[in-house]
Amino acid sequence: MKIAIFVLADMFVPLLLSTGNCLEKRHAHQVRYLNFLPHDHKLLAKNTDQLYPRNLETLDGTAQMSENIFSQDEVQTMVGFMQAKHGGSLSEWYGRVNTVARYVRHFIDEHQPQLFVVWNGQDHIGQVITALSQRQHIPVVYLENGYFANTLQADLAGVNASATLASLDYEAVLAKAQAGSVSTDAEAPPFLLRPLTRTQLASIALAHRANLGYYTQYPEQRGFSRIKTWKIKRQRAAIPNDQVTLPEQFAFVPLQVHDDTQVLLNSKLVHSVEEFFETVHAAIRRTCGADYPIIVKEHPEDLGRYDYTALRRKYPDVIWLRKFDIELLLDRANMVFVINSSVGLQAVGRKKPTVVLGESFYSKPEIAFVVKDLAELDAIVHRAAQGVDEMMSIRIDRFLDALNRTLFVKGTWKHPACIRTGPALAERLLALYERNPQLEGGNAALSHPATANG
């Protein structure tokens, strides 16, 4: 079978190369990698000879084509999140999307992949791949971080609120899990990542500075700086750990990343982290009283890049934490309030009453206290304050087992541990391909991989 893997960013290079290595050496499939950014393309080129496009500047001859595959309206819909995050004009994004789309169509026509793999899929290139693959009836597997430590997501419909399980009720999730399997612990074939040298990094940086049209060519790079990232990491490291004695009982409100796609795209009741906090704060005060302790913790990724000072000053009745052990907070909390973050599922796993305001694959009334209408919030908070009963506890255990068999894969994208993730992720990709309902003859293709490779 021919498999195409789009590598979204350099941080995922080790994981995806290791997975591709397993698909080739253990399962005898052909793997091709796609990437469209200078630094990441150079890193991939140093580690595989199956990188496409071969020439990033000419896009193997497609860069000079003038045909536009997607209209301005289609592009505006596709890049809404990316444009809000990175800026740039619609005309820049229109050019970028169609330039990439022309190449992806050329790649599909030339290489005939039978399976595409992308990370998350909400970015503009992921959406281009999805749209063009759908036209050719090519299944796409979407990857993302899992909701527990050392887990990843892999699904044919999408990730987070777009995952297959999100559209299924509780019983349907359990039924689907009967056909799934827990990921294996097979040993990965040998793989050694070769990083870029300082000279190569300097050459890439110089080429960037010399290209006056760089951000028009790559609008998704606007606002990105390795030096800026390094400075933010230094700032975070300098923030002291919070010293606080936890109250005997409290409601825990962990904040999500302020510009997370989960908040921007999958939250209909509240439209920002600030609105979420103020909504649940008011409900807790109305339901539990003015003196009930509330603890808020900022997301680590927002430290140094988003300021909640004004909100902290507005609510002096709240214990506000920046650096504190989240595991301890989850263990000690009486209730947890989330939009749809991974921390919400971690709280559910601890059998904590978890009030969920956003869309997620775990926002199911059998295992959480799900808010569909803000008019019901006070009543739901009152029920959550009573705790998780025995029946809900049993349902939670069954649901978590189902997740491990259908959505989650044991492993991480972080190097070097990700090298050991390759075998399990490769097996899950193939299992999803076999279970793809739109595919006819998929099992036959996998039964004779050497023949399929030609």
C-alpha positions in Angstrom: 0.0 0.0 0.0 1.1 3.6 -0.7 0.9 5.9 2.3 1.5 9.6 2.3 2.3 11.4 5.6 2.1 15.2 5.8 4.6 16.5 8.4 3.1 19.6 9.9 6.1 20.8 11.9 9.7 19.9 12.8 8.7 18.6 16.3 6.8 15.8 14.7 9.6 14.7 12.4 11.0 12.0 14.7 7.6 10.4 15.4 6.4 10.3 11.8 9.7 9.1 10.4 9.8 6.3 13.0 6.2 5.4 12.2 7.0 5.4 8.5 10.0 3.3 9.2 7.8 0.7 10.8 5.3 0.8 8.0 8.1 0.1 5.5 10.2 -2.4 7.3 7.6 -4.3 9.4 4.6 -4.1 7.0 6.3 -3.7 3.6 4.3 -0.5 2.6 5.6 2.4 0.6 5.7 5.7 2.5 6.1 9.2 1.2 6.5 12.4 3.3 5.2 15.9 2.4 6.2 19.2 3.9 6.0 22.8 2.7 8.2 24.9 5.1 12.0 25.6 4.5 13.4 24.6 7.9 11.2 21.5 8.3 11.8 20.4 4.6 15.6 20.6 5.2 15.4 18.5 8.3 13.3 15.9 6.6 15.5 15.9 3.5 18.5 15.0 5.8 16.6 12.0 7.2 14.7 10.5 4.2 15.0 10.3 0.5 11.2 10.0 0.2 10.4 13.6 0.7 8.0 15.6 -1.5 8.0 18.1 -3.1 11.6 17.4 -4.2 12.2 21.1 -4.7 10.4 23.4 -2.3 10.9 26.5 -4.4 9.5 25.2 -7.6 7.2 22.6 -6.0 8.4 20.3 -8.7 7.1 22.5 -11.5 3.7 23.3 -10.0 4.6 26.6 -8.4 4.3 28.5 -11.7 0.9 27.1 -12.6 -1.9 29.7 -12.4 -5.0 27.5 -11.9 -6.8 28.1 -8.6 -8.4 25.0 -7.2 -10.2 26.7 -4.3 -12.3 29.9 -4.6 -11.7 32.9 -2.3 -14.8 32.0 -0.3 -13.5 28.4 0.2 -10.1 29.7 1.2 -11.6 32.2 3.7 -13.5 29.3 5.3 -10.4 27.1 5.4 -7.9 29.7 6.8 -10.2 31.5 9.3 -8.4 30.1 12.3 -4.9 30.3 10.8 -5.4 33.9 9.7 -6.7 34.9 13.1 -3.7 33.4 14.7 -0.9 34.5 12.3 -2.4 37.5 10.5 -1.8 38.3 6.8 -4.2 39.3 4.1 -6.7 37.0 2.5 -4.9 37.4 -0.9 -1.7 36.0 0.7 -3.6 33.0 2.1 -5.5 32.6 -1.1 -2.2 32.3 -3.0 -0.6 30.0 -0.4 -3.6 27.6 -0.3 -3.9 27.3 -4.0 -0.1 27.0 -4.5 0.0 24.1 -2.1 -3.3 22.6 -3.5 -1.9 22.5 -7.0 1.1 20.5 -5.8 -1.0 18.1 -3.6 -3.2 17.4 -6.5 -0.2 16.7 -8.7 1.3 14.4 -6.0 -2.0 12.5 -5.7 -2.2 12.0 -9.5 1.4 10.9 -9.7 1.8 8.7 -6.6 -1.7 7.4 -6.1 -1.6 7.2 -2.3 -4.1 4.9 -0.7 -3.9 6.5 2.7 -3.0 10.0 3.9 -1.9 10.8 7.5 -1.9 14.4 8.9 -1.4 16.0 12.3 -4.6 17.6 13.6 -5.9 18.6 10.1 -7.3 22.1 11.1 -4.4 24.0 9.5 -4.7 25.2 5.9 -2.6 22.4 4.4 -4.3 19.7 6.4 -7.6 21.0 5.0 -6.3 21.1 1.5 -5.2 17.4 1.8 -8.6 16.5 3.3 -10.5 18.2 0.5 -8.5 16.7 -2.3 -8.3 13.3 -0.7 -12.1 13.2 -0.3 -12.5 14.0 -4.0 -10.4 10.8 -4.8 -12.0 8.8 -2.0 -8.7 8.5 -0.2 -9.1 8.0 3.6 -7.3 10.4 5.9 -6.1 9.5 9.4 -5.8 12.5 11.8 -3.3 12.5 14.7 -3.1 14.6 17.8 -2.0 14.5 21.4 -4.0 12.2 23.6 -5.7 13.3 26.7 -3.6 11.3 29.1 0.2 11.2 29.6 2.0 9.2 26.9 -1.0 8.9 24.6 -1.8 10.1 21.1 -5.1 10.2 19.1 -5.6 8.6 15.7 -9.0 8.8 14.0 -10.5 8.8 10.5 -13.0 11.6 11.1 -10.8 14.1 13.0 -9.4 14.9 16.4 -10.9 16.2 19.7 -14.5 17.3 19.0 -14.3 16.1 15.4 -13.3 12.5 16.3 -15.7 9.7 15.4 -16.6 9.1 19.0 -17.9 12.7 19.4 -20.9 11.9 17.2 -21.6 8.6 18.9 -23.7 8.2 22.1 -22.2 6.3 25.1 -23.5 2.9 24.1 -22.4 3.3 20.5 -18.8 4.1 21.8 -18.8 0.9 23.8 -20.1 -1.1 20.8 -17.4 0.3 18.5 -14.7 -0.6 21.0 -15.5 -4.3 20.6 -13.8 -4.2 17.2 -10.8 -2.2 18.5 -7.6 -3.4 20.1 -5.2 -2.0 22.7 -1.9 -0.9 21.1 1.0 -3.2 21.2 4.5 -2.8 22.7 6.5 -4.2 19.8 10.1 -3.0 19.5 10.7 -0.3 16.9 13.2 -0.9 14.0 16.5 1.0 14.4 16.1 4.7 13.6 18.5 7.6 14.3 17.5 11.2 13.7 20.1 13.4 12.1 19.6 17.0 13.2 20.5 20.0 11.2 23.9 21.5 11.9 24.5 25.1 13.0 25.8 25.9 9.5 22.6 24.5 7.9 20.5 26.4 10.4 22.4 29.6 9.7 21.9 29.1 6.0 18.2 28.7 6.4 18.0 31.9 8.5 20.0 33.9 6.0 17.8 32.7 3.1 14.7 33.8 5.2 16.1 37.3 5.8 17.1 37.7 2.1 13.6 36.8 0.9 11.6 40.0 1.2 8.5 38.2 0.2 8.9 35.4 2.8 5.7 36.0 4.7 3.7 36.4 1.6 5.0 33.0 0.5 4.6 31.4 3.9 2.0 33.4 5.8 1.7 30.7 8.5 5.3 31.7 9.6 4.3 35.2 10.5 4.7 35.8 14.2 6.9 32.8 14.6 10.5 33.3 15.8 12.9 30.7 17.3 14.5 33.5 19.3 11.1 34.7 20.6 10.2 31.1 21.5 13.5 30.8 23.4 12.9 34.0 25.3 9.4 32.9 26.3 10.9 29.6 27.6 13.4 31.6 29.7 10.5 33.8 31.1 8.6 30.7 32.0 11.5 29.1 33.7 12.0 32.3 35.8 8.4 32.2 37.1 8.5 30.8 40.7 6.3 27.9 41.8 3.2 29.0 43.6 3.3 28.4 47.4 -0.3 27.8 48.6 -2.1 25.6 51.1 -5.1 24.0 49.4 -8.5 24.4 51.1 -10.3 21.2 52.2 -12.8 21.6 49.4 -12.7 23.7 46.2 -13.9 24.0 42.6 -11.0 23.7 40.2 -11.1 25.8 36.9 -8.1 24.9 34.7 -7.8 27.4 31.9 -7.1 26.3 28.3 -4.7 27.9 25.9 -6.4 31.2 24.9 -6.0 30.6 21.2 -6.5 26.9 21.2 -8.6 25.5 18.3 -10.7 23.7 21.0 -11.8 27.1 22.3 -12.1 28.9 19.0 -13.8 26.2 17.0 -15.5 23.8 19.4 -17.1 26.0 22.1 -20.6 27.3 21.2 -21.7 28.5 24.7 -18.6 30.5 25.6 -16.3 32.1 23.1 -13.1 32.9 25.0 -11.3 31.6 28.1 -12.3 34.8 30.0 -16.0 34.4 29.2 -15.7 30.7 30.3 -14.2 31.6 33.6 -16.7 34.4 34.4 -19.6 32.2 33.4 -18.6 29.3 35.8 -17.5 31.7 38.5 -20.9 33.2 38.6 -22.6 29.8 38.6 -20.5 28.5 41.5 -21.2 31.6 43.5 -25.0 31.4 42.9 -25.0 27.6 43.7 -22.3 27.1 46.3 -22.2 30.4 48.0 -19.9 33.4 48.2 -17.3 31.7 50.3 -16.9 28.5 48.4 -13.2 28.2 47.4 -12.4 28.5 43.6 -8.9 27.7 42.3 -7.9 28.8 38.8 -4.7 27.6 37.1 -3.3 29.2 33.9 -2.3 27.0 31.1 1.5 26.5 30.9 1.6 27.4 27.2 0.1 30.9 28.0 2.7 31.8 30.5 4.8 34.6 29.0 2.5 35.0 26.0 -0.9 35.9 27.4 -1.7 38.2 30.4 -4.6 37.5 32.8 -3.6 40.3 35.3 -6.8 42.3 34.7 -9.0 39.2 35.3 -7.0 38.3 38.5 -7.6 41.8 39.9 -11.3 41.7 39.0 -11.8 38.5 41.1 -9.8 38.7 44.3 -12.0 36.0 45.8 -10.3 33.4 43.6 -7.0 31.5 44.3 -5.1 32.1 41.1 -2.2 29.8 40.3 0.4 29.9 37.5 2.9 27.2 38.4 1.5 24.4 40.6 1.2 20.6 40.4 -2.0 20.0 38.4 -2.1 16.4 39.4 -2.4 17.4 43.0 -5.2 19.9 42.1 -7.1 17.2 40.3 -6.7 14.8 43.1 -7.9 17.2 45.7 -10.7 19.1 43.8 -14.4 18.5 44.6 -15.5 19.7 41.2 -13.7 20.5 37.9 -15.0 22.9 35.3 -13.7 22.8 31.7 -14.6 23.9 28.2 -13.3 20.7 26.5 -9.7 20.3 27.4 -7.7 17.1 28.1 -7.7 18.0 31.8 -11.4 17.5 31.7 -11.0 13.8 30.7 -8.2 13.4 33.3 -10.7 14.7 35.9 -13.4 12.3 34.7 -10.8 9.5 35.0 -10.3 10.4 38.6 -14.0 10.1 39.2 -14.3 13.9 39.8 -17.6 15.6 39.0 -16.6 17.4 35.7 -18.7 20.1 34.3 -18.2 20.4 30.5 -19.3 23.5 28.6 -17.8 22.7 25.1 -18.0 20.0 22.5 -15.7 17.0 22.9 -15.8 13.2 22.4 -16.1 12.9 26.2 -18.9 15.4 26.7 -21.4 12.6 27.4 -23.9 12.7 30.2 -23.2 9.2 31.3 -19.6 10.2 32.4 -19.7 14.0 32.9 -22.0 16.9 33.8 -22.5 18.3 30.3 -23.9 21.8 29.7 -25.9 22.2 26.5 -27.7 25.4 27.6 -26.4 28.0 30.0 -29.9 28.3 31.5 -29.3 24.8 32.9 -25.8 25.6 34.3 -26.9 26.3 37.9 -28.9 23.0 38.1 -26.0 21.1 36.7 -23.5 22.6 39.1 -25.8 21.7 42.0 -25.9 18.0 40.7 -22.1 18.0 40.3 -21.7 19.1 43.8 -23.3 15.9 45.0 -20.4 13.9 43.5 -20.0 10.9 41.1 -22.3 8.0 42.0 -21.5 4.3 41.6 -23.2 3.9 38.3 -21.4 6.8 36.7 -18.1 5.5 38.1 -18.7 2.1 36.3 -19.6 3.9 33.1 -16.4 6.0 33.3 -14.3 2.8 33.5 -16.0 1.3 30.5 -15.6 4.5 28.5 -11.9 4.9 29.2 -11.3 1.3 28.2 -13.2 2.0 24.9 -11.0 5.1 24.3 -7.9 2.9 24.5 -9.3 0.5 21.9 -10.6 3.1 19.4 -9.0 6.5 19.7 -5.9 6.6 21.9 -2.6 5.0 21.0 0.1 4.5 23.7 3.0 6.9 22.9 4.3 10.4 22.5 5.6 12.7 19.8 8.4 13.9 22.0 11.9 12.8 21.0 13.5 10.4 21.8 10.7 8.5 23.4 8.6 8.8 20.2 10.9 6.3 18.5 9.2 3.6 20.6 5.8 4.9 19.6 6.3 3.9 15.9 5.2 0.3 16.0 1.9 1.0 17.9 1.0 4.0 15.7 1.8 2.1 12.5 -0.5 -0.8 13.6 -3.3 1.6 14.5 -3.0 3.4 11.1 -3.4 0.1 9.3 -6.2 -1.0 11.5 -8.1 2.3 10.8 -7.5 1.8 7.1 -9.0 -1.7 7.2 -12.0 -0.4 9.1 -12.7 2.5 6.8 -16.3 2.0 5.7 -15.8 3.9 2.4 -13.0 1.7 1.3 -13.7 -1.4 -0.9 -11.0 -4.0 -1.1 -8.9 -2.4 1.7 -8.3 -5.8 3.4 -7.1 -7.3 0.2 -4.6 -4.4 -0.2 -3.2 -5.1 3.2 -3.2 -8.8 2.9 -0.6 -8.6 0.1 1.5 -5.5 0.8 4.4 -6.6 -1.4 2.0 -7.0 -4.4 0.3 -3.7 -3.6 3.7 -2.0 -3.7 4.2 -3.2 -7.2 
